[in-house]
Amino acid sequence: MIRFDHIAKSFENKPVLKDIDLTIDQGELFTFLGPSGCGKTTLLRILAGLESPDKGRVWVDEQDITWLPPEKRGISMVFQHYALFPNMNVEKNVAYGLKVRRTSRDVIVERTKTLLSLVGMTGFEKRDISQLSGGEQQRIALVRALAVSPKVLLLDEPLSNLDANMRDRMRREIRDLQKEVGITTIFVTHDQQEAMTMSDRIAVFHQGHLVQVGHPMTIYNEPINEFVARFIGESNLVSRQVFPEWFSGLEEEKACIRPNALRMGERGQVQAWVKTVEFTGSTVMYDCVSREETLKVSVEHIQGMQPRETGEEVWLSVKDGAVHGLKVNT
Ligand SMILES: Nc1ncnc2c1ncn2[C@@H]1O[C@H](COP(=O)(O)OP(=O)(O)OP(=O)(O)O)[C@@H](O)[C@H]1O
């Protein structure tokens, strides 16, 4: 439905986006993930029409929108800062876009009612924005964006101003709302956990490059290179030189092994010593030293089980198929 066709963009001769080629399907919740400054927001702004690309084209529904003004694109955007109108109450904020489009009063009332109930905020119509919590303000910002029935919804780090609990809740709410409304949505975040829990697919960006696109589980289990392996979840990056026994059948010189893919026992493939033990509740996380490298091992905690102790000798083995070869960073 959305196609970024070889997009490039520089600011002051500094390339920020390098040849981005990407297609997003109808109804997807698609996430742009990457560290700060990698170009995610710039790509989103190019889609919204707030920036123009130096090269390439943007397509929505098979229409070339590269040079279309923002208001004609049918795209709504929600930012990190809620940007609600502080001098208008909830109802007026939600209805704003409809009013500008000269929608009839009856339709506005009905639509505002439906939207507020979608986010569990029926009864808040007359509240001032200043009387809402951060989470409530963000819900209003969301439904205000949806009120005008856009083709695409863009969310730029909308949860980063919320506390951890509210962020968790809003992740689920946004996900449910998006599925209920069925609107194609692009979500920008640098939080890998947020990306993993919410998205249908993720695009990982690094220094203006699109490094990997895929389902969250694929990106976790099959990171394409060292950058993705490090950025998404915890991982052990091992080299053939140090652990040759884990590279049989692989062509690559480096590989990623997730901490839960290592088994700890009395016998095994690689001898190691426990350096630190960390109890997290459902798992015990160990740092083990082997051949002067530290390997992270996570073991499911079973009640009554005695964890290993610092300094203890252990043997580590890899579960079948769990060594994933990595390309050199591009
Ligand atoms: N209008 C501008 N003029 C000059 N440089 C800009 C402009 N907009 C963005 N940049 C620069 O382009 C780079 C990419 O910015 P962008 O906002 O796209 O990154 P991001 O991945 O969204 O990061 P963050 O998560 O911090 O928002 C940054 O180095 C930024 O300073």
The ligand as a MOL file (V3000), in Angstrom:
LIG
                    3D

  0  0  0     0  0            999 V3000
M  V30 BEGIN CTAB
M  V30 COUNTS 31 33 0 0 0
M  V30 BEGIN ATOM
M  V30 1 N 15.7850 19.7390 9.3560 0
M  V30 2 C 16.9790 19.2070 9.6370 0
M  V30 3 N 18.1150 19.8840 9.3810 0
M  V30 4 C 19.3280 19.3460 9.6360 0
M  V30 5 N 19.5170 18.1080 10.1430 0
M  V30 6 C 18.4230 17.3800 10.4190 0
M  V30 7 C 17.0900 17.8790 10.1860 0
M  V30 8 N 16.2090 16.9250 10.5470 0
M  V30 9 C 16.9330 15.8790 10.9960 0
M  V30 10 N 18.2620 16.1490 10.9220 0
M  V30 11 C 19.3510 15.2260 11.2880 0
M  V30 12 O 19.1770 14.0290 10.5850 0
M  V30 13 C 19.5160 12.8890 11.3790 0
M  V30 14 C 18.3520 11.9360 11.4460 0
M  V30 15 O 17.2990 12.5270 12.1760 0
M  V30 16 P 15.9320 11.7750 12.4800 0
M  V30 17 O 15.1030 12.6960 13.3150 0
M  V30 18 O 15.3390 11.2750 11.2340 0
M  V30 19 O 16.4420 10.5580 13.3380 0
M  V30 20 P 15.6260 9.5320 14.2360 0
M  V30 21 O 16.1430 8.1940 13.8600 0
M  V30 22 O 14.1770 9.7440 14.1180 0
M  V30 23 O 16.1370 9.8980 15.6860 0
M  V30 24 P 15.3030 10.1470 17.0350 0
M  V30 25 O 14.8850 8.7990 17.5150 0
M  V30 26 O 16.3330 10.7890 17.9170 0
M  V30 27 O 14.1750 11.0600 16.6780 0
M  V30 28 C 19.9410 13.4430 12.7200 0
M  V30 29 O 21.3500 13.5000 12.7480 0
M  V30 30 C 19.3420 14.8360 12.7470 0
M  V30 31 O 20.1190 15.7100 13.5280 0
M  V30 END ATOM
M  V30 BEGIN BOND
M  V30 1 1 1 2
M  V30 2 1 2 3
M  V30 3 2 2 7
M  V30 4 2 3 4
M  V30 5 1 4 5
M  V30 6 2 5 6
M  V30 7 1 6 7
M  V30 8 1 6 10
M  V30 9 1 7 8
M  V30 10 2 8 9
M  V30 11 1 9 10
M  V30 12 1 10 11
M  V30 13 1 11 12
M  V30 14 1 11 30
M  V30 15 1 12 13
M  V30 16 1 13 14
M  V30 17 1 13 28
M  V30 18 1 14 15
M  V30 19 1 15 16
M  V30 20 2 16 17
M  V30 21 1 16 18
M  V30 22 1 16 19
M  V30 23 1 19 20
M  V30 24 2 20 21
M  V30 25 1 20 22
M  V30 26 1 20 23
M  V30 27 1 23 24
M  V30 28 2 24 25
M  V30 29 1 24 26
M  V30 30 1 24 27
M  V30 31 1 28 29
M  V30 32 1 28 30
M  V30 33 1 30 31
M  V30 END BOND
M  V30 END CTAB
M  END
